[in-house]
Amino acid sequence: MSAAKTVYKPLSIASSVVGGLIAGKIFTEIWQRINPDDEEPDPKDLSRTAREVFIAAAVQGLIVGVVRAALARGQAKGFAALTDEDLS
């Protein structure tokens, strides 16, 4: 494993954490626009409908997946551009 790939791994982990925070903020903003009077549903809150909880989970999962893929793709392209090495 090259030195550049060794440095890439911790940066990738840090980026994933930041991506999770960004995805959480995006989800909160979207949920506030969909339902401004209410917070996102907690799956353990039995006063919320299962439909509402599952829709919120699906939207949140979609956002997290897209943000993670976008960050990973950008990191891979940046790594390849800087080092002329492929991550695979």
N, CA, C and O atoms as a CHARMM CRD file, in Angstrom:
* protein
*
  352
    1    1 MET  N      0.85400  -1.18300   0.00000 PROA 1      0.00000
    2    1 MET  CA     0.00000   0.00000   0.00000 PROA 1      0.00000
    3    1 MET  C      0.89700   1.24200   0.00000 PROA 1      0.00000
    4    1 MET  O      1.86400   1.32300   0.75600 PROA 1      0.00000
    5    2 SER  N      0.56800   2.18000  -0.83600 PROA 2      0.00000
    6    2 SER  CA     1.38100   3.38700  -0.95000 PROA 2      0.00000
    7    2 SER  C      1.10800   4.33000   0.21900 PROA 2      0.00000
    8    2 SER  O      0.11200   4.19900   0.93000 PROA 2      0.00000
    9    3 ALA  N      2.02300   5.28400   0.39600 PROA 3      0.00000
   10    3 ALA  CA     1.87300   6.27200   1.46400 PROA 3      0.00000
   11    3 ALA  C      0.62500   7.12300   1.25300 PROA 3      0.00000
   12    3 ALA  O     -0.05400   7.49300   2.21000 PROA 3      0.00000
   13    4 ALA  N      0.33000   7.42700  -0.00500 PROA 4      0.00000
   14    4 ALA  CA    -0.85600   8.23500  -0.30200 PROA 4      0.00000
   15    4 ALA  C     -2.12600   7.50600   0.09400 PROA 4      0.00000
   16    4 ALA  O     -3.04800   8.12200   0.62900 PROA 4      0.00000
   17    5 LYS  N     -2.19200   6.19700  -0.16000 PROA 5      0.00000
   18    5 LYS  CA    -3.36300   5.42000   0.22200 PROA 5      0.00000
   19    5 LYS  C     -3.48100   5.30000   1.73500 PROA 5      0.00000
   20    5 LYS  O     -4.58900   5.23100   2.26700 PROA 5      0.00000
   21    6 THR  N     -2.35500   5.27600   2.42800 PROA 6      0.00000
   22    6 THR  CA    -2.36300   5.21900   3.88300 PROA 6      0.00000
   23    6 THR  C     -2.94500   6.50800   4.46500 PROA 6      0.00000
   24    6 THR  O     -3.66200   6.46100   5.46500 PROA 6      0.00000
   25    7 VAL  N     -2.65500   7.62500   3.87200 PROA 7      0.00000
   26    7 VAL  CA    -3.18200   8.91700   4.32000 PROA 7      0.00000
   27    7 VAL  C     -4.65200   9.05200   3.94000 PROA 7      0.00000
   28    7 VAL  O     -5.42900   9.69000   4.65000 PROA 7      0.00000
   29    8 TYR  N     -5.02500   8.45000   2.82100 PROA 8      0.00000
   30    8 TYR  CA    -6.39900   8.56300   2.32400 PROA 8      0.00000
   31    8 TYR  C     -7.41800   7.98300   3.30100 PROA 8      0.00000
   32    8 TYR  O     -8.49900   8.54600   3.47200 PROA 8      0.00000
   33    9 LYS  N     -7.08300   6.86000   3.94400 PROA 9      0.00000
   34    9 LYS  CA    -8.03900   6.16000   4.80500 PROA 9      0.00000
   35    9 LYS  C     -8.54000   7.03400   5.96300 PROA 9      0.00000
   36    9 LYS  O     -9.75500   7.14400   6.12800 PROA 9      0.00000
   37   10 PRO  N     -7.67000   7.66800   6.78100 PROA 10     0.00000
   38   10 PRO  CA    -8.18600   8.51600   7.86400 PROA 10     0.00000
   39   10 PRO  C     -8.97500   9.72200   7.35800 PROA 10     0.00000
   40   10 PRO  O     -9.95100  10.13900   7.97900 PROA 10     0.00000
   41   11 LEU  N     -8.54600  10.27300   6.23100 PROA 11     0.00000
   42   11 LEU  CA    -9.28600  11.39700   5.66300 PROA 11     0.00000
   43   11 LEU  C    -10.67100  10.95100   5.20100 PROA 11     0.00000
   44   11 LEU  O    -11.64200  11.70000   5.31600 PROA 11     0.00000
   45   12 SER  N    -10.75500   9.74500   4.68700 PROA 12     0.00000
   46   12 SER  CA   -12.02900   9.19600   4.24800 PROA 12     0.00000
   47   12 SER  C    -12.96900   8.99400   5.43900 PROA 12     0.00000
   48   12 SER  O    -14.16500   9.27200   5.34100 PROA 12     0.00000
   49   13 ILE  N    -12.43900   8.52000   6.54500 PROA 13     0.00000
   50   13 ILE  CA   -13.24800   8.32300   7.75500 PROA 13     0.00000
   51   13 ILE  C    -13.75000   9.66300   8.27800 PROA 13     0.00000
   52   13 ILE  O    -14.92300   9.79000   8.63100 PROA 13     0.00000
   53   14 ALA  N    -12.88500  10.65200   8.33100 PROA 14     0.00000
   54   14 ALA  CA   -13.29100  11.98200   8.79400 PROA 14     0.00000
   55   14 ALA  C    -14.35000  12.56900   7.87500 PROA 14     0.00000
   56   14 ALA  O    -15.30600  13.19200   8.33800 PROA 14     0.00000
   57   15 SER  N    -14.18300  12.37300   6.59200 PROA 15     0.00000
   58   15 SER  CA   -15.15700  12.87400   5.63000 PROA 15     0.00000
   59   15 SER  C    -16.50800  12.18300   5.80000 PROA 15     0.00000
   60   15 SER  O    -17.55100  12.81400   5.63000 PROA 15     0.00000
   61   16 SER  N    -16.49600  10.90500   6.13200 PROA 16     0.00000
   62   16 SER  CA   -17.74400  10.18300   6.36600 PROA 16     0.00000
   63   16 SER  C    -18.49800  10.75100   7.56400 PROA 16     0.00000
   64   16 SER  O    -19.72300  10.86700   7.53700 PROA 16     0.00000
   65   17 VAL  N    -17.76500  11.10000   8.60500 PROA 17     0.00000
   66   17 VAL  CA   -18.39800  11.69800   9.78900 PROA 17     0.00000
   67   17 VAL  C    -19.01900  13.03700   9.42200 PROA 17     0.00000
   68   17 VAL  O    -20.16300  13.31600   9.78000 PROA 17     0.00000
   69   18 VAL  N    -18.27100  13.85600   8.71500 PROA 18     0.00000
   70   18 VAL  CA   -18.78600  15.15800   8.28100 PROA 18     0.00000
   71   18 VAL  C    -19.98800  14.96700   7.35300 PROA 18     0.00000
   72   18 VAL  O    -20.96800  15.70700   7.43800 PROA 18     0.00000
   73   19 GLY  N    -19.90400  13.98400   6.48200 PROA 19     0.00000
   74   19 GLY  CA   -21.01800  13.68800   5.58800 PROA 19     0.00000
   75   19 GLY  C    -22.27000  13.29400   6.34700 PROA 19     0.00000
   76   19 GLY  O    -23.37400  13.68300   5.96700 PROA 19     0.00000
   77   20 GLY  N    -22.11000  12.52600   7.41400 PROA 20     0.00000
   78   20 GLY  CA   -23.25500  12.16500   8.25200 PROA 20     0.00000
   79   20 GLY  C    -23.88800  13.38100   8.89800 PROA 20     0.00000
   80   20 GLY  O    -25.11100  13.47800   8.98900 PROA 20     0.00000
   81   21 LEU  N    -23.05900  14.30400   9.34500 PROA 21     0.00000
   82   21 LEU  CA   -23.58400  15.54000   9.94500 PROA 21     0.00000
   83   21 LEU  C    -24.32100  16.38000   8.89900 PROA 21     0.00000
   84   21 LEU  O    -25.38500  16.93800   9.17000 PROA 21     0.00000
   85   22 ILE  N    -23.74500  16.46000   7.71800 PROA 22     0.00000
   86   22 ILE  CA   -24.38700  17.21400   6.63400 PROA 22     0.00000
   87   22 ILE  C    -25.71500  16.56900   6.25700 PROA 22     0.00000
   88   22 ILE  O    -26.71900  17.26100   6.08900 PROA 22     0.00000
   89   23 ALA  N    -25.72000  15.24800   6.12200 PROA 23     0.00000
   90   23 ALA  CA   -26.95200  14.53500   5.76600 PROA 23     0.00000
   91   23 ALA  C    -28.02500  14.73300   6.83100 PROA 23     0.00000
   92   23 ALA  O    -29.20000  14.90400   6.50600 PROA 23     0.00000
   93   24 GLY  N    -27.62500  14.71000   8.10200 PROA 24     0.00000
   94   24 GLY  CA   -28.58400  14.93800   9.18500 PROA 24     0.00000
   95   24 GLY  C    -29.19800  16.33000   9.11100 PROA 24     0.00000
   96   24 GLY  O    -30.39600  16.50200   9.33600 PROA 24     0.00000
   97   25 LYS  N    -28.38100  17.30700   8.79800 PROA 25     0.00000
   98   25 LYS  CA   -28.87100  18.68500   8.67900 PROA 25     0.00000
   99   25 LYS  C    -29.81500  18.81900   7.48300 PROA 25     0.00000
  100   25 LYS  O    -30.85700  19.46800   7.57500 PROA 25     0.00000
  101   26 ILE  N    -29.44100  18.20000   6.36000 PROA 26     0.00000
  102   26 ILE  CA   -30.30800  18.24600   5.17800 PROA 26     0.00000
  103   26 ILE  C    -31.65100  17.59400   5.48500 PROA 26     0.00000
  104   26 ILE  O    -32.69900  18.13200   5.12700 PROA 26     0.00000
  105   27 PHE  N    -31.62600  16.43400   6.14800 PROA 27     0.00000
  106   27 PHE  CA   -32.87300  15.74900   6.48800 PROA 27     0.00000
  107   27 PHE  C    -33.74200  16.61500   7.39400 PROA 27     0.00000
  108   27 PHE  O    -34.94900  16.72400   7.17900 PROA 27     0.00000
  109   28 THR  N    -33.13700  17.22800   8.40000 PROA 28     0.00000
  110   28 THR  CA   -33.89800  18.08400   9.31400 PROA 28     0.00000
  111   28 THR  C    -34.54000  19.24000   8.55600 PROA 28     0.00000
  112   28 THR  O    -35.70100  19.57000   8.79600 PROA 28     0.00000
  113   29 GLU  N    -33.79600  19.85500   7.64600 PROA 29     0.00000
  114   29 GLU  CA   -34.34700  20.95900   6.85400 PROA 29     0.00000
  115   29 GLU  C    -35.50900  20.49800   5.97700 PROA 29     0.00000
  116   29 GLU  O    -36.53800  21.16800   5.89300 PROA 29     0.00000
  117   30 ILE  N    -35.33600  19.35700   5.33300 PROA 30     0.00000
  118   30 ILE  CA   -36.41500  18.84200   4.48100 PROA 30     0.00000
  119   30 ILE  C    -37.63800  18.50400   5.32400 PROA 30     0.00000
  120   30 ILE  O    -38.76500  18.82600   4.94600 PROA 30     0.00000
  121   31 TRP  N    -37.41900  17.85500   6.46400 PROA 31     0.00000
  122   31 TRP  CA   -38.56100  17.48900   7.31600 PROA 31     0.00000
  123   31 TRP  C    -39.28800  18.73700   7.82000 PROA 31     0.00000
  124   31 TRP  O    -40.51600  18.75000   7.89900 PROA 31     0.00000
  125   32 GLN  N    -38.54600  19.76700   8.15300 PROA 32     0.00000
  126   32 GLN  CA   -39.16200  21.01500   8.61600 PROA 32     0.00000
  127   32 GLN  C    -40.01100  21.64800   7.52500 PROA 32     0.00000
  128   32 GLN  O    -41.04300  22.25100   7.81900 PROA 32     0.00000
  129   33 ARG  N    -39.59300  21.51800   6.27400 PROA 33     0.00000
  130   33 ARG  CA   -40.38000  22.07800   5.16700 PROA 33     0.00000
  131   33 ARG  C    -41.61900  21.24100   4.88500 PROA 33     0.00000
  132   33 ARG  O    -42.66800  21.78200   4.53400 PROA 33     0.00000
  133   34 ILE  N    -41.50600  19.92800   5.03600 PROA 34     0.00000
  134   34 ILE  CA   -42.65100  19.04700   4.82400 PROA 34     0.00000
  135   34 ILE  C    -43.67400  19.21400   5.94000 PROA 34     0.00000
  136   34 ILE  O    -44.87600  19.29500   5.68400 PROA 34     0.00000
  137   35 ASN  N    -43.19300  19.26500   7.17500 PROA 35     0.00000
  138   35 ASN  CA   -44.06700  19.31400   8.34400 PROA 35     0.00000
  139   35 ASN  C    -43.50600  20.33300   9.34200 PROA 35     0.00000
  140   35 ASN  O    -42.86300  19.94700  10.31800 PROA 35     0.00000
  141   36 PRO  N    -43.74200  21.62600   9.10800 PROA 36     0.00000
  142   36 PRO  CA   -43.08000  22.66200   9.92200 PROA 36     0.00000
  143   36 PRO  C    -43.48400  22.67200  11.39900 PROA 36     0.00000
  144   36 PRO  O    -42.75600  23.21400  12.23000 PROA 36     0.00000
  145   37 ASP  N    -44.61500  22.09200  11.72900 PROA 37     0.00000
  146   37 ASP  CA   -45.08400  22.13500  13.12000 PROA 37     0.00000
  147   37 ASP  C    -44.58000  20.97600  13.95900 PROA 37     0.00000
  148   37 ASP  O    -44.88300  20.89800  15.15000 PROA 37     0.00000
  149   38 ASP  N    -43.82100  20.08000  13.36200 PROA 38     0.00000
  150   38 ASP  CA   -43.46900  18.85600  14.06300 PROA 38     0.00000
  151   38 ASP  C    -42.02000  18.47300  13.81700 PROA 38     0.00000
  152   38 ASP  O    -41.45500  18.77700  12.76600 PROA 38     0.00000
  153   39 GLU  N    -41.41900  17.79600  14.80800 PROA 39     0.00000
  154   39 GLU  CA   -40.06700  17.26500  14.65900 PROA 39     0.00000
  155   39 GLU  C    -40.13200  15.93900  13.92500 PROA 39     0.00000
  156   39 GLU  O    -41.20000  15.33700  13.80700 PROA 39     0.00000
  157   40 GLU  N    -38.98000  15.48200  13.42800 PROA 40     0.00000
  158   40 GLU  CA   -38.96300  14.19100  12.77000 PROA 40     0.00000
  159   40 GLU  C    -39.33600  13.09400  13.77500 PROA 40     0.00000
  160   40 GLU  O    -38.97000  13.17400  14.94700 PROA 40     0.00000
  161   41 PRO  N    -40.05900  12.08100  13.31700 PROA 41     0.00000
  162   41 PRO  CA   -40.56200  11.06500  14.24400 PROA 41     0.00000
  163   41 PRO  C    -39.47200  10.14000  14.76600 PROA 41     0.00000
  164   41 PRO  O    -38.57400   9.72700  14.03400 PROA 41     0.00000
  165   42 ASP  N    -39.57700   9.83200  16.03000 PROA 42     0.00000
  166   42 ASP  CA   -38.69900   8.85600  16.66400 PROA 42     0.00000
  167   42 ASP  C    -39.37300   7.49400  16.52100 PROA 42     0.00000
  168   42 ASP  O    -40.54800   7.36000  16.86300 PROA 42     0.00000
  169   43 PRO  N    -38.66800   6.48800  16.02900 PROA 43     0.00000
  170   43 PRO  CA   -39.29500   5.18000  15.84800 PROA 43     0.00000
  171   43 PRO  C    -39.86700   4.57500  17.13000 PROA 43     0.00000
  172   43 PRO  O    -40.76600   3.73700  17.06500 PROA 43     0.00000
  173   44 LYS  N    -39.35800   4.98800  18.29300 PROA 44     0.00000
  174   44 LYS  CA   -39.85400   4.44900  19.56400 PROA 44     0.00000
  175   44 LYS  C    -41.07800   5.19400  20.07500 PROA 44     0.00000
  176   44 LYS  O    -41.70200   4.76500  21.04600 PROA 44     0.00000
  177   45 ASP  N    -41.42900   6.30500  19.43300 PROA 45     0.00000
  178   45 ASP  CA   -42.59700   7.08700  19.83000 PROA 45     0.00000
  179   45 ASP  C    -43.85200   6.42500  19.26700 PROA 45     0.00000
  180   45 ASP  O    -44.13800   6.55100  18.07600 PROA 45     0.00000
  181   46 LEU  N    -44.58900   5.73400  20.10100 PROA 46     0.00000
  182   46 LEU  CA   -45.75300   4.97900  19.65200 PROA 46     0.00000
  183   46 LEU  C    -46.95700   5.85000  19.33100 PROA 46     0.00000
  184   46 LEU  O    -47.96500   5.35700  18.82400 PROA 46     0.00000
  185   47 SER  N    -46.85900   7.14700  19.62300 PROA 47     0.00000
  186   47 SER  CA   -47.95800   8.03500  19.25800 PROA 47     0.00000
  187   47 SER  C    -47.88900   8.41400  17.77200 PROA 47     0.00000
  188   47 SER  O    -48.84700   8.95900  17.22400 PROA 47     0.00000
  189   48 ARG  N    -46.76200   8.12500  17.12900 PROA 48     0.00000
  190   48 ARG  CA   -46.59900   8.39800  15.69900 PROA 48     0.00000
  191   48 ARG  C    -47.03700   7.16800  14.91700 PROA 48     0.00000
  192   48 ARG  O    -46.90700   6.04100  15.39500 PROA 48     0.00000
  193   49 THR  N    -47.55200   7.38500  13.72400 PROA 49     0.00000
  194   49 THR  CA   -47.97300   6.25800  12.90500 PROA 49     0.00000
  195   49 THR  C    -46.75400   5.55500  12.31900 PROA 49     0.00000
  196   49 THR  O    -45.70100   6.16000  12.11700 PROA 49     0.00000
  197   50 ALA  N    -46.92200   4.27300  12.05600 PROA 50     0.00000
  198   50 ALA  CA   -45.83500   3.50600  11.45000 PROA 50     0.00000
  199   50 ALA  C    -45.51400   4.07400  10.07400 PROA 50     0.00000
  200   50 ALA  O    -44.35200   4.12500   9.67100 PROA 50     0.00000
  201   51 ARG  N    -46.54000   4.49500   9.36100 PROA 51     0.00000
  202   51 ARG  CA   -46.32500   5.05700   8.02900 PROA 51     0.00000
  203   51 ARG  C    -45.40900   6.28000   8.09600 PROA 51     0.00000
  204   51 ARG  O    -44.47200   6.40900   7.30800 PROA 51     0.00000
  205   52 GLU  N    -45.68700   7.16400   9.03500 PROA 52     0.00000
  206   52 GLU  CA   -44.88900   8.38200   9.19100 PROA 52     0.00000
  207   52 GLU  C    -43.44400   8.04200   9.54800 PROA 52     0.00000
  208   52 GLU  O    -42.51400   8.63900   9.00400 PROA 52     0.00000
  209   53 VAL  N    -43.25300   7.09600  10.45100 PROA 53     0.00000
  210   53 VAL  CA   -41.91300   6.69800  10.87100 PROA 53     0.00000
  211   53 VAL  C    -41.14900   6.07800   9.70000 PROA 53     0.00000
  212   53 VAL  O    -39.97400   6.38200   9.49400 PROA 53     0.00000
  213   54 PHE  N    -41.81800   5.20800   8.93200 PROA 54     0.00000
  214   54 PHE  CA   -41.14400   4.54700   7.81800 PROA 54     0.00000
  215   54 PHE  C    -40.82800   5.51500   6.68600 PROA 54     0.00000
  216   54 PHE  O    -39.77700   5.40400   6.05500 PROA 54     0.00000
  217   55 ILE  N    -41.70500   6.44400   6.42700 PROA 55     0.00000
  218   55 ILE  CA   -41.42600   7.45300   5.39800 PROA 55     0.00000
  219   55 ILE  C    -40.22400   8.30000   5.80500 PROA 55     0.00000
  220   55 ILE  O    -39.33900   8.56500   4.99100 PROA 55     0.00000
  221   56 ALA  N    -40.20000   8.72000   7.06200 PROA 56     0.00000
  222   56 ALA  CA   -39.06700   9.51700   7.54600 PROA 56     0.00000
  223   56 ALA  C    -37.76900   8.73100   7.45500 PROA 56     0.00000
  224   56 ALA  O    -36.73800   9.27900   7.06500 PROA 56     0.00000
  225   57 ALA  N    -37.80900   7.45200   7.81100 PROA 57     0.00000
  226   57 ALA  CA   -36.60200   6.61600   7.74300 PROA 57     0.00000
  227   57 ALA  C    -36.13500   6.43600   6.30700 PROA 57     0.00000
  228   57 ALA  O    -34.93600   6.45700   6.03100 PROA 57     0.00000
  229   58 ALA  N    -37.08200   6.26100   5.39400 PROA 58     0.00000
  230   58 ALA  CA   -36.72300   6.09100   3.98000 PROA 58     0.00000
  231   58 ALA  C    -36.09600   7.36400   3.41300 PROA 58     0.00000
  232   58 ALA  O    -35.09600   7.30400   2.69800 PROA 58     0.00000
  233   59 VAL  N    -36.68300   8.50200   3.73200 PROA 59     0.00000
  234   59 VAL  CA   -36.13900   9.77500   3.25000 PROA 59     0.00000
  235   59 VAL  C    -34.74900  10.00800   3.84100 PROA 59     0.00000
  236   59 VAL  O    -33.83200  10.43700   3.14000 PROA 59     0.00000
  237   60 GLN  N    -34.60400   9.72500   5.11700 PROA 60     0.00000
  238   60 GLN  CA   -33.31300   9.91300   5.76800 PROA 60     0.00000
  239   60 GLN  C    -32.26300   8.97300   5.16400 PROA 60     0.00000
  240   60 GLN  O    -31.13200   9.39100   4.91400 PROA 60     0.00000
  241   61 GLY  N    -32.62500   7.72200   4.93000 PROA 61     0.00000
  242   61 GLY  CA   -31.69600   6.77100   4.32100 PROA 61     0.00000
  243   61 GLY  C    -31.28000   7.19100   2.92300 PROA 61     0.00000
  244   61 GLY  O    -30.11600   7.05700   2.54800 PROA 61     0.00000
  245   62 LEU  N    -32.22700   7.69400   2.16000 PROA 62     0.00000
  246   62 LEU  CA   -31.93100   8.17300   0.81300 PROA 62     0.00000
  247   62 LEU  C    -30.92700   9.32600   0.86000 PROA 62     0.00000
  248   62 LEU  O    -29.95200   9.34500   0.10900 PROA 62     0.00000
  249   63 ILE  N    -31.17500  10.26500   1.73500 PROA 63     0.00000
  250   63 ILE  CA   -30.28800  11.43200   1.84500 PROA 63     0.00000
  251   63 ILE  C    -28.89500  11.00200   2.28000 PROA 63     0.00000
  252   63 ILE  O    -27.90500  11.44900   1.70100 PROA 63     0.00000
  253   64 VAL  N    -28.80400  10.14900   3.27900 PROA 64     0.00000
  254   64 VAL  CA   -27.49800   9.68500   3.76300 PROA 64     0.00000
  255   64 VAL  C    -26.75000   8.95900   2.65000 PROA 64     0.00000
  256   64 VAL  O    -25.55500   9.18100   2.45800 PROA 64     0.00000
  257   65 GLY  N    -27.44400   8.09600   1.91900 PROA 65     0.00000
  258   65 GLY  CA   -26.81000   7.35900   0.82900 PROA 65     0.00000
  259   65 GLY  C    -26.28300   8.26500  -0.26500 PROA 65     0.00000
  260   65 GLY  O    -25.17000   8.07200  -0.75400 PROA 65     0.00000
  261   66 VAL  N    -27.07200   9.24600  -0.64800 PROA 66     0.00000
  262   66 VAL  CA   -26.65400  10.16300  -1.70700 PROA 66     0.00000
  263   66 VAL  C    -25.47100  11.02000  -1.25500 PROA 66     0.00000
  264   66 VAL  O    -24.52000  11.21300  -2.01300 PROA 66     0.00000
  265   67 VAL  N    -25.52800  11.53100  -0.03500 PROA 67     0.00000
  266   67 VAL  CA   -24.42700  12.36200   0.47200 PROA 67     0.00000
  267   67 VAL  C    -23.14300  11.53900   0.57600 PROA 67     0.00000
  268   67 VAL  O    -22.07700  12.00500   0.17400 PROA 67     0.00000
  269   68 ARG  N    -23.23500  10.32300   1.10800 PROA 68     0.00000
  270   68 ARG  CA   -22.04900   9.47100   1.22900 PROA 68     0.00000
  271   68 ARG  C    -21.45900   9.13100  -0.13300 PROA 68     0.00000
  272   68 ARG  O    -20.24200   9.16100  -0.31100 PROA 68     0.00000
  273   69 ALA  N    -22.32100   8.80600  -1.09400 PROA 69     0.00000
  274   69 ALA  CA   -21.83100   8.47300  -2.44000 PROA 69     0.00000
  275   69 ALA  C    -21.16800   9.68200  -3.09200 PROA 69     0.00000
  276   69 ALA  O    -20.12300   9.55000  -3.73000 PROA 69     0.00000
  277   70 ALA  N    -21.76500  10.85000  -2.93600 PROA 70     0.00000
  278   70 ALA  CA   -21.19500  12.06500  -3.52200 PROA 70     0.00000
  279   70 ALA  C    -19.83300  12.37700  -2.91300 PROA 70     0.00000
  280   70 ALA  O    -18.89500  12.72500  -3.63000 PROA 70     0.00000
  281   71 LEU  N    -19.72300  12.25300  -1.59600 PROA 71     0.00000
  282   71 LEU  CA   -18.43700  12.51200  -0.94700 PROA 71     0.00000
  283   71 LEU  C    -17.38500  11.48400  -1.35300 PROA 71     0.00000
  284   71 LEU  O    -16.24300  11.84500  -1.63800 PROA 71     0.00000
  285   72 ALA  N    -17.76100  10.21100  -1.38100 PROA 72     0.00000
  286   72 ALA  CA   -16.81000   9.16600  -1.75200 PROA 72     0.00000
  287   72 ALA  C    -16.33500   9.35300  -3.19400 PROA 72     0.00000
  288   72 ALA  O    -15.15600   9.18000  -3.50100 PROA 72     0.00000
  289   73 ARG  N    -17.26500   9.70700  -4.06000 PROA 73     0.00000
  290   73 ARG  CA   -16.91500   9.92800  -5.47200 PROA 73     0.00000
  291   73 ARG  C    -15.96200  11.11700  -5.60700 PROA 73     0.00000
  292   73 ARG  O    -14.97100  11.04600  -6.33300 PROA 73     0.00000
  293   74 GLY  N    -16.26800  12.20600  -4.90500 PROA 74     0.00000
  294   74 GLY  CA   -15.39800  13.37600  -4.94000 PROA 74     0.00000
  295   74 GLY  C    -14.02100  13.09300  -4.37300 PROA 74     0.00000
  296   74 GLY  O    -13.01600  13.56400  -4.90400 PROA 74     0.00000
  297   75 GLN  N    -13.97300  12.32500  -3.29500 PROA 75     0.00000
  298   75 GLN  CA   -12.68200  11.97200  -2.70700 PROA 75     0.00000
  299   75 GLN  C    -11.85800  11.12000  -3.66300 PROA 75     0.00000
  300   75 GLN  O    -10.65900  11.34500  -3.82700 PROA 75     0.00000
  301   76 ALA  N    -12.49600  10.15000  -4.28800 PROA 76     0.00000
  302   76 ALA  CA   -11.77600   9.27300  -5.21300 PROA 76     0.00000
  303   76 ALA  C    -11.23500  10.06400  -6.40300 PROA 76     0.00000
  304   76 ALA  O    -10.10200   9.85200  -6.83300 PROA 76     0.00000
  305   77 LYS  N    -12.04600  10.96700  -6.92500 PROA 77     0.00000
  306   77 LYS  CA   -11.58500  11.78700  -8.05100 PROA 77     0.00000
  307   77 LYS  C    -10.44500  12.70700  -7.62800 PROA 77     0.00000
  308   77 LYS  O     -9.46100  12.85400  -8.35200 PROA 77     0.00000
  309   78 GLY  N    -10.57800  13.32400  -6.45600 PROA 78     0.00000
  310   78 GLY  CA    -9.52000  14.19300  -5.95700 PROA 78     0.00000
  311   78 GLY  C     -8.23300  13.43500  -5.69600 PROA 78     0.00000
  312   78 GLY  O     -7.14800  13.91600  -6.01900 PROA 78     0.00000
  313   79 PHE  N     -8.35200  12.24100  -5.10900 PROA 79     0.00000
  314   79 PHE  CA    -7.17300  11.41400  -4.84800 PROA 79     0.00000
  315   79 PHE  C     -6.48300  11.04900  -6.14600 PROA 79     0.00000
  316   79 PHE  O     -5.26100  11.15200  -6.25500 PROA 79     0.00000
  317   80 ALA  N     -7.26300  10.62200  -7.13500 PROA 80     0.00000
  318   80 ALA  CA    -6.68400  10.24500  -8.42800 PROA 80     0.00000
  319   80 ALA  C     -6.02800  11.43700  -9.10400 PROA 80     0.00000
  320   80 ALA  O     -4.97900  11.28900  -9.73100 PROA 80     0.00000
  321   81 ALA  N     -6.61800  12.60200  -8.99000 PROA 81     0.00000
  322   81 ALA  CA    -6.04800  13.78800  -9.62600 PROA 81     0.00000
  323   81 ALA  C     -4.74700  14.22400  -8.95900 PROA 81     0.00000
  324   81 ALA  O     -3.81900  14.68000  -9.62700 PROA 81     0.00000
  325   82 LEU  N     -4.68800  14.07800  -7.64200 PROA 82     0.00000
  326   82 LEU  CA    -3.49000  14.51600  -6.90800 PROA 82     0.00000
  327   82 LEU  C     -2.34100  13.51600  -6.98100 PROA 82     0.00000
  328   82 LEU  O     -1.17400  13.90600  -7.00600 PROA 82     0.00000
  329   83 THR  N     -2.67100  12.23000  -7.01300 PROA 83     0.00000
  330   83 THR  CA    -1.62200  11.21300  -6.89300 PROA 83     0.00000
  331   83 THR  C     -1.39600  10.37500  -8.14000 PROA 83     0.00000
  332   83 THR  O     -0.42300   9.62500  -8.20400 PROA 83     0.00000
  333   84 ASP  N     -2.25700  10.48300  -9.11600 PROA 84     0.00000
  334   84 ASP  CA    -2.22200   9.62200 -10.30400 PROA 84     0.00000
  335   84 ASP  C     -2.27200   8.14800  -9.93800 PROA 84     0.00000
  336   84 ASP  O     -1.72300   7.30800 -10.65200 PROA 84     0.00000
  337   85 GLU  N     -2.94100   7.82400  -8.80400 PROA 85     0.00000
  338   85 GLU  CA    -3.12400   6.43100  -8.36900 PROA 85     0.00000
  339   85 GLU  C     -4.61700   6.13000  -8.34300 PROA 85     0.00000
  340   85 GLU  O     -5.44700   7.00800  -8.10900 PROA 85     0.00000
  341   86 ASP  N     -4.93000   4.87000  -8.58900 PROA 86     0.00000
  342   86 ASP  CA    -6.31100   4.41000  -8.53000 PROA 86     0.00000
  343   86 ASP  C     -6.54000   3.76800  -7.16400 PROA 86     0.00000
  344   86 ASP  O     -5.65700   3.08200  -6.64800 PROA 86     0.00000
  345   87 LEU  N     -7.71400   3.98300  -6.57700 PROA 87     0.00000
  346   87 LEU  CA    -8.00300   3.43100  -5.26000 PROA 87     0.00000
  347   87 LEU  C     -8.37200   1.94900  -5.29700 PROA 87     0.00000
  348   87 LEU  O     -8.35000   1.29600  -4.25400 PROA 87     0.00000
  349   88 SER  N     -8.70300   1.40900  -6.43900 PROA 88     0.00000
  350   88 SER  CA    -9.13400   0.00200  -6.48000 PROA 88     0.00000
  351   88 SER  C     -7.99000  -0.96900  -6.43800 PROA 88     0.00000
  352   88 SER  O     -8.20800  -2.18000  -6.46600 PROA 88     0.00000
